[in-house]
Amino acid sequence: QVQLLESGGGSVQAGGSLRLSCAGSRFPISPYCMAWFRQVPGKEREGVATIDSDGRIRYTDSVKGRFTISKDNAKNSVYLEMNSLKPEDTAMYYCAADFSFVRGLNCPTSSRDFGAWGQGTQVTVSA
């Protein structure tokens, strides 16, 4: 059974930084689209950033210039560096993998297209 394990969440003040990590287990992350999503209670899960097998990256507009997604295939891990954090970034952050990804196509943006999920890590940003 494939697994994704997130870590690195926590509580910070506005303007601070956090680095989230996601380790894949029992499958290689390199061929797939990997993503970070976030969710607050009562709202739909929102895509934050994606990185595909060729390292192409996309961000949602609200995090552009502040967040950086990266991956290390040798460590089978994906990361999300979050800087200049704002209270509105407060959410549970999830790592996800799209096993139906086809190289050359764009990573999907809908959570419905991702088949594997981690358990989530909480990020809380205080004003």
C-alpha positions in Angstrom: 0.0 0.0 0.0 1.4 3.4 -1.0 2.0 6.0 1.6 2.7 9.7 1.8 3.9 11.1 5.1 3.9 14.9 5.6 5.9 16.7 8.3 7.0 20.2 9.1 3.8 21.9 10.0 3.5 24.2 13.0 2.5 27.6 14.4 4.3 30.8 13.3 3.6 34.5 13.3 2.7 36.3 10.1 5.8 36.9 8.0 7.5 33.7 9.2 8.5 30.6 7.3 7.9 26.9 7.4 9.2 24.0 5.3 6.9 21.1 4.7 8.2 17.7 3.7 6.4 14.7 2.1 8.0 11.3 1.9 6.7 8.7 -0.5 6.7 5.1 0.6 6.3 1.9 -1.5 6.3 3.8 -4.8 8.6 6.2 -6.6 7.5 9.8 -6.9 9.7 10.6 -9.9 7.2 9.5 -12.7 4.2 11.2 -11.3 2.6 14.6 -10.7 3.1 15.5 -7.1 1.1 18.3 -5.4 0.4 20.2 -2.2 -3.2 21.0 -1.3 -4.6 22.8 1.7 -8.0 22.8 3.4 -9.7 24.8 6.1 -12.9 23.5 7.8 -16.0 24.1 5.7 -14.2 24.8 2.5 -13.1 22.6 -0.4 -9.5 21.4 -0.7 -7.4 23.9 -2.6 -4.5 23.2 -4.8 -1.4 25.1 -3.8 1.4 23.8 -6.0 2.3 21.0 -8.4 5.5 19.6 -9.8 5.6 17.0 -12.5 8.0 14.3 -13.6 10.0 16.8 -15.6 10.1 19.3 -12.8 7.6 21.7 -14.3 5.9 23.7 -11.6 2.7 25.6 -11.1 1.3 27.6 -8.2 -2.0 29.0 -7.3 -2.0 32.8 -7.6 -2.2 33.5 -3.8 1.1 31.8 -3.1 3.2 32.9 -6.1 6.4 34.6 -5.0 6.1 33.2 -1.4 6.0 29.4 -1.7 8.4 27.1 -3.5 7.7 23.5 -4.3 10.6 21.1 -5.0 11.4 17.5 -5.0 14.3 15.2 -4.4 13.8 11.9 -6.4 16.8 10.3 -4.6 15.1 10.9 -1.3 11.6 10.1 -2.8 10.4 13.3 -1.2 8.5 16.5 -2.1 8.9 19.8 -0.2 7.0 23.1 0.2 9.0 26.1 1.3 6.6 28.7 2.6 7.9 32.2 3.2 6.1 35.5 4.1 3.3 33.5 5.7 -0.1 35.2 6.2 -2.9 34.3 8.5 -5.0 33.3 5.4 -2.4 30.5 4.8 -3.7 28.8 7.9 -4.9 25.3 6.9 -4.3 21.6 7.0 -1.7 20.9 4.2 -1.8 17.7 2.3 0.6 16.0 -0.1 -0.8 14.1 -3.0 0.2 12.0 -6.0 -1.5 11.5 -9.4 -0.8 8.0 -10.6 -2.6 8.6 -13.9 -0.3 11.4 -14.9 1.0 11.3 -18.4 4.4 12.9 -19.1 4.0 15.9 -21.3 0.6 16.9 -20.1 -0.1 19.4 -17.4 -0.6 18.3 -13.8 -4.2 18.3 -12.8 -5.5 21.0 -10.5 -8.5 19.1 -9.0 -8.2 17.1 -5.9 -10.4 14.4 -7.6 -7.5 13.6 -10.0 -5.1 12.6 -7.2 -5.3 9.1 -6.0 -2.9 9.0 -3.0 -2.9 11.4 -0.1 -1.0 11.9 3.1 -2.6 12.4 6.5 -2.0 16.1 6.5 0.1 18.6 8.6 -1.4 21.6 10.2 -0.1 25.1 9.5 -1.3 27.9 11.7 -0.2 31.5 11.1 -1.1 34.1 13.7 -1.4 37.8 13.0 
